[in-house]
């Protein structure tokens, strides 16, 4: 990937972050921290790597994306709107009654959403099912599952991890947004998860470790994951919760919190300064 393209994608990621902050400010509720930490990952997937067609959201040969950490829906909505799945004005209806954009992804209401999510721990299992279905039906699409590190507390994740290895699901890539914070505090305090990469290796996964805010590293890791035919791959992406807004960064209070007027102005000023 050229440096020029890296800069283009970084600008898109920053624009999506601004949309996330605006959406949550208008909604007076939402999850900014985990949306901002995943912005560079979501941008690289949707604007560089995934085979999708906004004019055909149900296209059978499209790559699939599962936001298993469904509370990060705003960053996915921002990407889908920019790609043209629905008008950008819909973003400002987030969480309103009858909006197509609910607080967590709803595949029935929102064009481009491949799985309804919100109950943590279930996305990897569904993603494995999608991948197996593709293989059985002779499709060559790839499935991407975005996990939160706090979500790894859920036992179903590890049941899914075992099955993915058993069935050698190589057309699936999981990406763990490893920002080290969850709803109530640091992941290491709530349920110690030190050695996350080694845990996945112990389960038989191909493991890649990257800086989750480095577009080039994200892109290269996705290419490596797709090229690996020996089974499932997980990309452990080290990220910063609330990335891009200084007073939200590394602060678990911003996992799910309204953004008041003063905070909105300060956040947008910082994000505008990045450009």
ChimeraX attribute file (.defattr): number of C-alpha atoms within 10 A of each C-alpha:
attribute: neighborCount
match mode: 1-to-1
recipient: residues
	/A:1	11
	/A:2	8
	/A:3	10
	/A:4	9
	/A:5	13
	/A:6	16
	/A:7	13
	/A:8	12
	/A:9	19
	/A:10	21
	/A:11	16
	/A:12	20
	/A:13	26
	/A:14	21
	/A:15	19
	/A:16	26
	/A:17	30
	/A:18	23
	/A:19	23
	/A:20	30
	/A:21	28
	/A:22	20
	/A:23	25
	/A:24	26
	/A:25	22
	/A:26	21
	/A:27	18
	/A:28	15
	/A:29	17
	/A:30	28
	/A:31	26
	/A:32	30
	/A:33	32
	/A:34	31
	/A:35	27
	/A:36	30
	/A:37	28
	/A:38	31
	/A:39	31
	/A:40	26
	/A:41	24
	/A:42	24
	/A:43	24
	/A:44	22
	/A:45	18
	/A:46	17
	/A:47	18
	/A:48	13
	/A:49	14
	/A:50	18
	/A:51	14
	/A:52	20
	/A:53	16
	/A:54	16
	/A:55	13
	/A:56	12
	/A:57	15
	/A:58	14
	/A:59	12
	/A:60	12
	/A:61	14
	/A:62	18
	/A:63	23
	/A:64	22
	/A:65	26
	/A:66	25
	/A:67	29
	/A:68	30
	/A:69	27
	/A:70	26
	/A:71	24
	/A:72	29
	/A:73	27
	/A:74	32
	/A:75	28
	/A:76	24
	/A:77	28
	/A:78	24
	/A:79	26
	/A:80	22
	/A:81	20
	/A:82	17
	/A:83	18
	/A:84	14
	/A:85	19
	/A:86	18
	/A:87	11
	/A:88	17
	/A:89	8
	/A:90	15
	/A:91	24
	/A:92	18
	/A:93	18
	/A:94	26
	/A:95	20
	/A:96	13
	/A:97	9
	/A:98	10
	/A:99	15
	/A:100	20
	/A:101	23
	/A:102	19
	/A:103	21
	/A:104	21
	/A:105	28
	/A:106	20
	/A:107	15
	/A:108	12
	/A:109	14
	/A:110	19
	/A:111	21
	/A:112	29
	/A:113	23
	/A:114	20
	/A:115	19
	/A:116	18
	/A:117	22
	/A:118	19
	/A:119	13
	/A:120	21
	/A:121	23
	/A:122	21
	/A:123	28
	/A:124	28
	/A:125	20
	/A:126	18
	/A:127	30
	/A:128	26
	/A:129	17
	/A:130	22
	/A:131	26
	/A:132	21
	/A:133	12
	/A:134	19
	/A:135	16
	/A:136	9
	/A:137	9
	/A:138	9
	/A:139	15
	/A:140	13
	/A:141	19
	/A:142	22
	/A:143	27
	/A:144	26
	/A:145	22
	/A:146	25
	/A:147	27
	/A:148	25
	/A:149	22
	/A:150	26
	/A:151	20
	/A:152	18
	/A:153	17
	/A:154	12
	/A:155	11
	/A:156	17
	/A:157	18
	/A:158	18
	/A:159	13
	/A:160	20
	/A:161	20
	/A:162	16
	/A:163	14
	/A:164	26
	/A:165	18
	/A:166	13
	/A:167	12
	/A:168	17
	/A:169	23
	/A:170	25
	/A:171	27
	/A:172	29
	/A:173	27
	/A:174	26
	/A:175	27
	/A:176	28
	/A:177	25
	/A:178	24
	/A:179	26
	/A:180	21
	/A:181	25
	/A:182	23
	/A:183	16
	/A:184	11
	/A:185	15
	/A:186	17
	/A:187	22
	/A:188	13
	/A:189	11
	/A:190	14
	/A:191	11
	/A:192	12
	/A:193	16
	/A:194	11
	/A:195	8
	/A:196	16
	/A:197	18
	/A:198	12
	/A:199	14
	/A:200	18
	/A:201	14
	/A:202	10
	/A:203	16
	/A:204	19
	/A:205	23
	/A:206	21
	/A:207	20
	/A:208	17
	/A:209	16
	/A:210	17
	/A:211	16
	/A:212	25
	/A:213	20
	/A:214	17
	/A:215	23
	/A:216	20
	/A:217	16
	/A:218	24
	/A:219	18
	/A:220	12
	/A:221	22
	/A:222	24
	/A:223	12
	/A:224	14
	/A:225	23
	/A:226	16
	/A:227	12
	/A:228	14
	/A:229	14
	/A:230	14
	/A:231	19
	/A:232	25
	/A:233	30
	/A:234	26
	/A:235	25
	/A:236	23
	/A:237	25
	/A:238	19
	/A:239	25
	/A:240	24
	/A:241	27
	/A:242	26
	/A:243	24
	/A:244	21
	/A:245	22
	/A:246	13
	/A:247	13
	/A:248	20
	/A:249	18
	/A:250	21
	/A:251	17
	/A:252	22
	/A:253	15
	/A:254	22
	/A:255	24
	/A:256	18
	/A:257	16
	/A:258	19
	/A:259	23
	/A:260	13
	/A:261	12
	/A:262	8
	/A:263	16
	/A:264	18
	/A:265	15
	/A:266	14
	/A:267	22
	/A:268	18
	/A:269	13
	/A:270	15
	/A:271	18
	/A:272	12
	/A:273	8
	/A:274	12
	/A:275	10
